[in-house]
């Protein structure tokens, strides 16, 4: 148990320090937009589209990387886009880290879209250091082309989609931590990339 906690702490430290150096806002927003486009081309998109219409927010992680070089640490930078009075609001930046996501053999990275269906889940993430599976009463379901028939339009407080084919046969998110990136959130998010991402989400039908 202590070893696992140390691994999660190491993963969190690794992936909260890296984004400011490895990817600026514009790059991360562009990658998030590409991930949304990939979601649209997935056979599970019909279900995802229904969920997105009523979602409180969307959290997009374009590159979830399996590190393996520090306690098997894994994680990635992500963009949280909350629902606004009209359309979608200003993107905010959060990092995701875990000691192990249990990737299937040979899978080193994946794209993730968290469809956040409840206000409780959104507030939990915004409060900082949100631990998936550790927040009382918040449920997490998965969505993929193979699991579409088993996922309802309200499958949980959070529904996770990934571009990795069959990914959810071997991935567990419990214990993963979502934390705000203070450096990237220090200034307002403006520019074409943010506008394009909000418009892309708004175009989902």
N, C-alpha and C positions, 0 to 999 in steps of 0.2 A: 504493500500500500504506500509506504513512504517513498519507495523507488518510483512508483507511478506518479505521485504528486511532484516529485523532483523533475521527472521527465516533462510533465505538463508545464511546470514553471519555466523550464529551459526552453520549451517550444514557444511559450508565450513571449519570453524575452527575445528569442531569435526573430520571431515574425512581427513583433511590434517595433523593433528597431530598424528592420530592413526596408520597409516600404518607402520611406522618405528618400532613401539612397537608390533603391532599385527601380522605383517607378514613381513618376510624378502624377499629379492629379489627371492631367490630360491623357496620359497613357492608360491609366487605370480605368478612366471613363470610357475610352475607346474600346478597351478590351471587354468591359462590362456590356457595352452595346453589342459587340460581336457575339457574346454569350447569349444575350436575349434573342438575337437573330437565329442562333443555333437551336434555342428552345423552340422557336416558331417552326423550324423545319423537322422537329421530332414528331413521331407518330402520336406521342402523348400530348401534343399541343392542345388538342380540343379540350381536354380536361383542364390543362393549365390555364387556358384562356378564360374558362368559366371562373376559376379561382381568382385570377388576377383582377377580374372586373369588380370583385367585392373585397379584395385584399386591403389590409391596413397599411402594408408596406411590402417592399421587395428587397431582399438582400442578395446581391450578386457577387460571387467569388469566381473570377475568370480563370484563375490558375491555383488550384489546390495542389500543392506539391508534396510528394513524399520525400522527406529529406534523408533520413536514415543515418546521417553522419553525426548527429548529436542525440543520443537516447532514442533514435528512431523518430525524431521530432518531425512533425508535419504541420503545414498550415498555408496561409495565403492572405493577401490583401483583398478587401471587398468593399462594395459600395452599397449603402443603405439608402433607399429612396422611399420616403413616407408618402402616404396619400395626403393631398392638400384639399382645400375647399373646392378648387377647380383643377382636376387633373392630378399631377404628381408634383411633390415639393422638391426642395433643394437636396441634392445628394450629400450624404455624409459618409465618412470613411471609417470602417471597422476591420480589424484583423481577426482571423480565426486560427486557433492553434490547438493542437492535441498531441498527446504522447503517441497515439496510434489511431488511425482511422480504419485499420484493418483492410487495407486495399487488397483486392484479389491479386494473385500472383502475377507479376509482370506489369501491373498497372502503376505508373509512377505519378500521374497527374490527372486531374479532372476539372470540369467546369461545374459549378453549382449555382442553382437559383433557389433561394428560400422564399416561398410565398407565405407571408405572415398574415394570418387570418384574424387574429385577435388583438385587441388593444393591450391586453395583459402581456402577451409575448413581445409586442413592440416596446412597451414601457420597460420591460425587463432588459432588453438589449440596450436601449438608450440610457439606462441607469449605469451601465458599464459592467464588465467582467461577468457577462451572462454565461452560465454553464448549462449546456444542453443536457437535459435529463436530470439536472440538479435543481430546477425551479419547480416548486410544488404546483401541481395542477396543470402544467403546460404540456401538451401532447405534441409529438413530432411524428409525422407520417412521411412516407416516401412516394415519389411518383417517377415512373419510367415507362417506356413503351411496353415493356413486358409486364408491368404491374398495373397498367391503366385500369383494367377491369376491376381491380380490387381496391381502387382509390376513389372515394366519393368526392363530391365538390366541396365538402367540408370535412376533409380527412383528419384535421387536427389544427391546433393553434398555429403550427408551422408545418408546411409541406415542402419537402426537399426534392428538387429535380436535378439530375445530372446528365451530362452528355455522354458519359461512359456507358457503353452497351453492357447491360447486365450488372452494372456497378453495385447495385444495392443488394446483390447476393452476397457481397463480401465486405460491406462498409458499415461500421457502427459509429454513430455520431455522439453517443452518450459520453459525457466527460469533456467534450470539446468546449473551448472557451471563446466567446466573441467579445472583443475589447475595442474601445474607441481608439483611433489613431490620432493622438493629440496634435501631432505636427501637421498632418494634412487637414485637420479640422480647425486649425488656428485662424484661418482666413476664409472669407466667403467663397463659395464655389461658383464661378462664373465661366463664360466661354461657350464656344460652339458645342463642345463635346457633351456638356451637361444638358444643353438644350436638346441635342439629338437623342440622348438617352431618355429624357422625359417624354419626348415626342414618340419614340419607339414604343415605350410602355403604354402611352395613351392610344396607340394605333391597334393595340391588341383587341381583337373582336371574337 
